[in-house]
Amino acid sequence: MTLKAHWQGILNAFDSRLSNGSVEGMNGQIQIAKGRARGFRTTKNLITICYLVCGKLTHLPASPYGTRCSSAVA
């Protein structure tokens, strides 16, 4: 009965070739951010961190702390 009820959706999935892989990837990044922070004071702060982690923002300034990685060979 379940296959018959969802048959059109199953066929549409094969036609569209869409998946939720990117959403699952973002969910993983958010879970890691939550684990690192061990609690934000407000929900607004958590949402802001989620945008920073998953938003692919390109207009942010460079980190003032810089990186000192000497293992990269040019």
The first five atom37 places (N, CA, C, CB, O) and aatype in JSON, in Angstrom:
{
  "aatype": [12, 16, 10, 11, 0, 8, 17, 5, 7, 9, 10, 2, 0, 13, 3, 15, 1, 10, 15, 2, 7, 15, 19, 6, 7, 12, 2, 7, 5, 9, 5, 9, 0, 11, 7, 1, 0, 1, 7, 13, 1, 16, 16, 11, 2, 10, 9, 16, 9, 4, 18, 10, 19, 4, 7, 11, 10, 16, 8, 10, 14, 0, 15, 14, 18, 7, 16, 1, 4, 15, 15, 0, 19, 0],
  "atom_mask": [
    [1, 1, 1, 1, 1],
    [1, 1, 1, 1, 1],
    [1, 1, 1, 1, 1],
    [1, 1, 1, 1, 1],
    [1, 1, 1, 1, 1],
    [1, 1, 1, 1, 1],
    [1, 1, 1, 1, 1],
    [1, 1, 1, 1, 1],
    [1, 1, 1, 0, 1],
    [1, 1, 1, 1, 1],
    [1, 1, 1, 1, 1],
    [1, 1, 1, 1, 1],
    [1, 1, 1, 1, 1],
    [1, 1, 1, 1, 1],
    [1, 1, 1, 1, 1],
    [1, 1, 1, 1, 1],
    [1, 1, 1, 1, 1],
    [1, 1, 1, 1, 1],
    [1, 1, 1, 1, 1],
    [1, 1, 1, 1, 1],
    [1, 1, 1, 0, 1],
    [1, 1, 1, 1, 1],
    [1, 1, 1, 1, 1],
    [1, 1, 1, 1, 1],
    [1, 1, 1, 0, 1],
    [1, 1, 1, 1, 1],
    [1, 1, 1, 1, 1],
    [1, 1, 1, 0, 1],
    [1, 1, 1, 1, 1],
    [1, 1, 1, 1, 1],
    [1, 1, 1, 1, 1],
    [1, 1, 1, 1, 1],
    [1, 1, 1, 1, 1],
    [1, 1, 1, 1, 1],
    [1, 1, 1, 0, 1],
    [1, 1, 1, 1, 1],
    [1, 1, 1, 1, 1],
    [1, 1, 1, 1, 1],
    [1, 1, 1, 0, 1],
    [1, 1, 1, 1, 1],
    [1, 1, 1, 1, 1],
    [1, 1, 1, 1, 1],
    [1, 1, 1, 1, 1],
    [1, 1, 1, 1, 1],
    [1, 1, 1, 1, 1],
    [1, 1, 1, 1, 1],
    [1, 1, 1, 1, 1],
    [1, 1, 1, 1, 1],
    [1, 1, 1, 1, 1],
    [1, 1, 1, 1, 1],
    [1, 1, 1, 1, 1],
    [1, 1, 1, 1, 1],
    [1, 1, 1, 1, 1],
    [1, 1, 1, 1, 1],
    [1, 1, 1, 0, 1],
    [1, 1, 1, 1, 1],
    [1, 1, 1, 1, 1],
    [1, 1, 1, 1, 1],
    [1, 1, 1, 1, 1],
    [1, 1, 1, 1, 1],
    [1, 1, 1, 1, 1],
    [1, 1, 1, 1, 1],
    [1, 1, 1, 1, 1],
    [1, 1, 1, 1, 1],
    [1, 1, 1, 1, 1],
    [1, 1, 1, 0, 1],
    [1, 1, 1, 1, 1],
    [1, 1, 1, 1, 1],
    [1, 1, 1, 1, 1],
    [1, 1, 1, 1, 1],
    [1, 1, 1, 1, 1],
    [1, 1, 1, 1, 1],
    [1, 1, 1, 1, 1],
    [1, 1, 1, 1, 1]
  ],
  "atom_positions": [
    [[0.81, -1.19, 0.0], [0.0, 0.0, 0.0], [0.86, 1.26, 0.0], [-0.92, 0.0, 1.19], [0.5, 2.24, -0.65]],
    [[1.98, 1.25, 0.72], [2.82, 2.45, 0.8], [3.41, 2.81, -0.56], [3.93, 2.24, 1.82], [3.44, 3.98, -0.93]],
    [[3.88, 1.83, -1.29], [4.44, 2.11, -2.62], [3.38, 2.68, -3.56], [5.05, 0.84, -3.22], [3.65, 3.61, -4.32]],
    [[2.19, 2.13, -3.5], [1.13, 2.64, -4.37], [0.77, 4.07, -4.01], [-0.11, 1.75, -4.27], [0.49, 4.88, -4.9]],
    [[0.77, 4.4, -2.73], [0.4, 5.75, -2.3], [1.45, 6.77, -2.7], [0.2, 5.78, -0.79], [1.11, 7.93, -2.95]],
    [[2.71, 6.38, -2.78], [3.8, 7.32, -3.06], [4.43, 7.09, -4.44], [4.87, 7.2, -1.99], [5.51, 7.62, -4.7]],
    [[3.8, 6.34, -5.3], [4.4, 5.95, -6.57], [4.77, 7.17, -7.43], [3.44, 5.06, -7.34], [5.86, 7.19, -8.0]],
    [[3.9, 8.16, -7.52], [4.19, 9.32, -8.35], [5.4, 10.08, -7.79], [2.96, 10.25, -8.43], [6.23, 10.56, -8.56]],
    [[5.51, 10.2, -6.49], [6.66, 10.86, -5.89], [7.95, 10.1, -6.14], [0.0, 0.0, 0.0], [9.0, 10.71, -6.33]],
    [[7.89, 8.79, -6.13], [9.06, 7.96, -6.42], [9.52, 8.18, -7.85], [8.75, 6.47, -6.18], [10.72, 8.34, -8.11]],
    [[8.58, 8.2, -8.78], [8.94, 8.44, -10.18], [9.5, 9.85, -10.38], [7.72, 8.24, -11.08], [10.45, 10.04, -11.14]],
    [[8.92, 10.84, -9.69], [9.42, 12.21, -9.79], [10.85, 12.32, -9.27], [8.51, 13.17, -9.02], [11.64, 13.09, -9.8]],
    [[11.19, 11.56, -8.24], [12.55, 11.58, -7.69], [13.56, 11.09, -8.72], [12.63, 10.72, -6.42], [14.65, 11.64, -8.83]],
    [[13.2, 10.08, -9.48], [14.11, 9.58, -10.51], [14.24, 10.58, -11.65], [13.62, 8.24, -11.05], [15.32, 10.74, -12.22]],
    [[13.15, 11.26, -11.99], [13.19, 12.23, -13.08], [13.97, 13.49, -12.7], [11.77, 12.61, -13.48], [14.74, 14.0, -13.51]],
    [[13.8, 13.99, -11.49], [14.42, 15.26, -11.11], [15.86, 15.1, -10.65], [13.62, 15.91, -10.0], [16.63, 16.05, -10.73]],
    [[16.25, 13.93, -10.19], [17.6, 13.65, -9.69], [18.0, 14.58, -8.55], [18.6, 13.78, -10.83], [19.19, 14.83, -8.35]],
    [[17.05, 15.08, -7.8], [17.33, 15.93, -6.64], [17.57, 15.05, -5.42], [16.18, 16.93, -6.38], [17.02, 13.96, -5.31]],
    [[18.41, 15.55, -4.51], [18.62, 14.84, -3.26], [18.73, 15.85, -2.12], [19.88, 13.94, -3.33], [18.84, 17.05, -2.36]],
    [[18.71, 15.36, -0.92], [18.84, 16.23, 0.23], [20.25, 16.18, 0.79], [17.83, 15.85, 1.3], [20.46, 16.49, 1.96]],
    [[21.22, 15.81, -0.02], [22.61, 15.7, 0.43], [23.18, 17.02, 0.92], [0.0, 0.0, 0.0], [23.89, 17.05, 1.93]],
    [[22.89, 18.11, 0.22], [23.42, 19.41, 0.65], [22.81, 19.85, 1.96], [23.18, 20.47, -0.43], [23.48, 20.46, 2.79]],
    [[21.53, 19.55, 2.17], [20.87, 19.91, 3.42], [21.46, 19.08, 4.57], [19.34, 19.68, 3.32], [21.67, 19.61, 5.67]],
    [[21.74, 17.82, 4.33], [22.35, 16.98, 5.36], [23.75, 17.47, 5.69], [22.38, 15.5, 4.91], [24.17, 17.41, 6.84]],
    [[24.48, 17.94, 4.68], [25.81, 18.5, 4.93], [25.76, 19.74, 5.8], [0.0, 0.0, 0.0], [26.56, 19.89, 6.72]],
    [[24.8, 20.63, 5.51], [24.62, 21.82, 6.35], [24.23, 21.43, 7.77], [23.56, 22.75, 5.75], [24.72, 22.03, 8.73]],
    [[23.38, 20.44, 7.9], [22.98, 19.98, 9.22], [24.19, 19.48, 10.01], [21.92, 18.87, 9.11], [24.3, 19.74, 11.21]],
    [[25.08, 18.78, 9.35], [26.29, 18.31, 10.01], [27.17, 19.47, 10.49], [0.0, 0.0, 0.0], [27.71, 19.42, 11.59]],
    [[27.3, 20.51, 9.65], [28.09, 21.67, 10.03], [27.47, 22.38, 11.23], [28.22, 22.64, 8.86], [28.18, 22.83, 12.13]],
    [[26.15, 22.49, 11.25], [25.46, 23.14, 12.36], [25.64, 22.33, 13.64], [23.96, 23.31, 12.04], [25.86, 22.9, 14.7]],
    [[25.55, 21.01, 13.54], [25.73, 20.17, 14.72], [27.14, 20.31, 15.28], [25.44, 18.7, 14.39], [27.32, 20.31, 16.5]],
    [[28.15, 20.43, 14.42], [29.52, 20.62, 14.87], [29.66, 21.97, 15.56], [30.51, 20.52, 13.69], [30.31, 22.07, 16.6]],
    [[29.06, 23.02, 14.98], [29.11, 24.35, 15.59], [28.44, 24.34, 16.97], [28.44, 25.4, 14.68], [28.94, 24.95, 17.91]],
    [[27.32, 23.65, 17.09], [26.64, 23.55, 18.39], [27.51, 22.81, 19.4], [25.29, 22.83, 18.23], [27.56, 23.19, 20.57]],
    [[28.18, 21.79, 18.96], [29.03, 21.03, 19.86], [30.24, 21.82, 20.32], [0.0, 0.0, 0.0], [30.66, 21.71, 21.48]],
    [[30.82, 22.63, 19.43], [31.96, 23.45, 19.81], [31.57, 24.5, 20.82], [32.57, 24.12, 18.59], [32.3, 24.76, 21.77]],
    [[30.41, 25.11, 20.63], [30.0, 26.22, 21.47], [29.48, 25.75, 22.82], [28.94, 27.04, 20.77], [29.57, 26.49, 23.8]],
    [[28.94, 24.57, 22.89], [28.34, 24.04, 24.1], [27.31, 25.0, 24.69], [29.4, 23.74, 25.13], [27.28, 25.25, 25.9]],
    [[26.49, 25.51, 23.81], [25.38, 26.35, 24.26], [25.59, 27.82, 23.95], [0.0, 0.0, 0.0], [26.62, 28.4, 24.3]],
    [[24.63, 28.39, 23.31], [24.63, 29.82, 23.03], [23.66, 30.47, 24.0], [24.25, 30.12, 21.55], [22.72, 29.82, 24.48]],
    [[23.86, 31.73, 24.29], [23.0, 32.39, 25.26], [21.58, 32.56, 24.75], [23.58, 33.76, 25.63], [20.62, 32.45, 25.51]],
    [[21.44, 32.81, 23.45], [20.1, 33.0, 22.88], [19.99, 32.21, 21.58], [19.81, 34.5, 22.64], [20.99, 31.82, 20.98]],
    [[18.77, 31.99, 21.17], [18.53, 31.34, 19.89], [19.01, 32.21, 18.75], [17.04, 31.02, 19.72], [19.47, 31.69, 17.73]],
    [[18.91, 33.52, 18.9], [19.38, 34.44, 17.86], [20.87, 34.25, 17.6], [19.09, 35.9, 18.26], [21.3, 34.3, 16.45]],
    [[21.66, 34.03, 18.64], [23.09, 33.8, 18.47], [23.36, 32.5, 17.72], [23.8, 33.78, 19.82], [24.25, 32.45, 16.87]],
    [[22.61, 31.46, 18.02], [22.77, 30.19, 17.31], [22.43, 30.35, 15.84], [21.88, 29.1, 17.95], [23.13, 29.83, 14.98]],
    [[21.36, 31.07, 15.54], [20.97, 31.29, 14.15], [22.05, 32.08, 13.42], [19.63, 32.04, 14.07], [22.35, 31.79, 12.26]],
    [[22.65, 33.06, 14.09], [23.73, 33.85, 13.47], [24.92, 32.97, 13.16], [24.15, 35.0, 14.39], [25.51, 33.09, 12.08]],
    [[25.3, 32.09, 14.08], [26.41, 31.17, 13.84], [26.09, 30.24, 12.67], [26.73, 30.35, 15.11], [26.97, 29.94, 11.86]],
    [[24.85, 29.79, 12.58], [24.46, 28.92, 11.46], [24.62, 29.63, 10.13], [23.0, 28.44, 11.63], [25.09, 29.04, 9.16]],
    [[24.24, 30.9, 10.07], [24.44, 31.66, 8.84], [25.92, 31.82, 8.52], [23.78, 33.04, 8.95], [26.32, 31.72, 7.36]],
    [[26.73, 32.06, 9.53], [28.17, 32.23, 9.29], [28.82, 30.93, 8.83], [28.85, 32.72, 10.55], [29.7, 30.94, 7.97]],
    [[28.38, 29.81, 9.4], [28.99, 28.52, 9.05], [28.51, 28.02, 7.69], [28.67, 27.49, 10.13], [29.3, 27.52, 6.9]],
    [[27.22, 28.16, 7.42], [26.63, 27.54, 6.23], [26.31, 28.53, 5.11], [25.39, 26.82, 6.61], [25.93, 28.11, 4.02]],
    [[26.44, 29.81, 5.35], [25.97, 30.8, 4.41], [26.85, 31.05, 3.21], [0.0, 0.0, 0.0], [26.42, 31.71, 2.27]],
    [[28.08, 30.53, 3.2], [29.02, 30.76, 2.1], [29.15, 32.26, 1.82], [28.57, 30.02, 0.82], [29.1, 32.7, 0.67]],
    [[29.32, 33.02, 2.88], [29.44, 34.47, 2.76], [30.82, 34.82, 2.22], [29.18, 35.17, 4.12], [31.82, 34.28, 2.67]],
    [[30.86, 35.74, 1.26], [32.14, 36.11, 0.65], [32.55, 37.53, 0.97], [32.07, 35.94, -0.85], [33.67, 37.93, 0.64]],
    [[31.69, 38.31, 1.6], [32.0, 39.71, 1.85], [32.49, 39.98, 3.26], [30.79, 40.55, 1.58], [32.52, 41.13, 3.69]],
    [[32.88, 38.95, 3.98], [33.36, 39.13, 5.35], [34.82, 39.58, 5.33], [33.21, 37.82, 6.15], [35.57, 39.19, 4.43]],
    [[35.23, 40.39, 6.29], [36.63, 40.8, 6.35], [37.52, 39.62, 6.74], [36.82, 41.96, 7.36], [37.05, 38.62, 7.28]],
    [[38.8, 39.74, 6.44], [39.74, 38.69, 6.78], [39.9, 38.61, 8.29], [41.11, 38.93, 6.1], [39.68, 39.6, 9.0]],
    [[40.27, 37.46, 8.77], [40.46, 37.27, 10.2], [41.64, 38.12, 10.69], [40.69, 35.78, 10.53], [42.7, 38.12, 10.06]],
    [[41.47, 38.83, 11.79], [42.58, 39.64, 12.3], [43.67, 38.78, 12.94], [42.06, 40.65, 13.33], [44.77, 39.27, 13.22]],
    [[43.39, 37.51, 13.16], [44.35, 36.63, 13.81], [45.3, 35.97, 12.83], [43.63, 35.58, 14.6], [46.37, 35.52, 13.22]],
    [[44.92, 35.91, 11.57], [45.78, 35.31, 10.54], [46.09, 33.86, 10.83], [0.0, 0.0, 0.0], [45.81, 33.35, 11.91]],
    [[46.66, 33.21, 9.85], [47.08, 31.83, 10.02], [48.57, 31.75, 9.8], [46.32, 30.88, 9.04], [49.13, 32.46, 8.96]],
    [[49.21, 30.9, 10.54], [50.65, 30.75, 10.43], [50.97, 29.31, 10.07], [51.36, 31.16, 11.75], [51.75, 28.64, 10.76]],
    [[50.38, 28.85, 9.04], [50.59, 27.48, 8.6], [51.8, 27.43, 7.69], [49.34, 26.91, 7.89], [51.8, 28.04, 6.63]],
    [[52.82, 26.71, 8.1], [54.03, 26.62, 7.28], [54.08, 25.35, 6.47], [55.25, 26.71, 8.14], [55.04, 25.12, 5.74]],
    [[53.05, 24.51, 6.58], [53.07, 23.23, 5.87], [52.67, 23.39, 4.4], [52.14, 22.23, 6.54], [52.93, 22.5, 3.59]],
    [[52.04, 24.52, 4.04], [51.63, 24.73, 2.66], [52.85, 25.12, 1.82], [50.53, 25.81, 2.56], [53.59, 26.04, 2.17]],
    [[53.05, 24.41, 0.73], [54.18, 24.68, -0.15], [53.65, 25.32, -1.42], [54.98, 23.38, -0.47], [52.75, 24.79, -2.07]],
    [[54.21, 26.46, -1.78], [53.74, 27.18, -2.97], [54.36, 26.63, -4.23], [54.04, 28.67, -2.87], [54.07, 27.12, -5.32]]
  ]
}
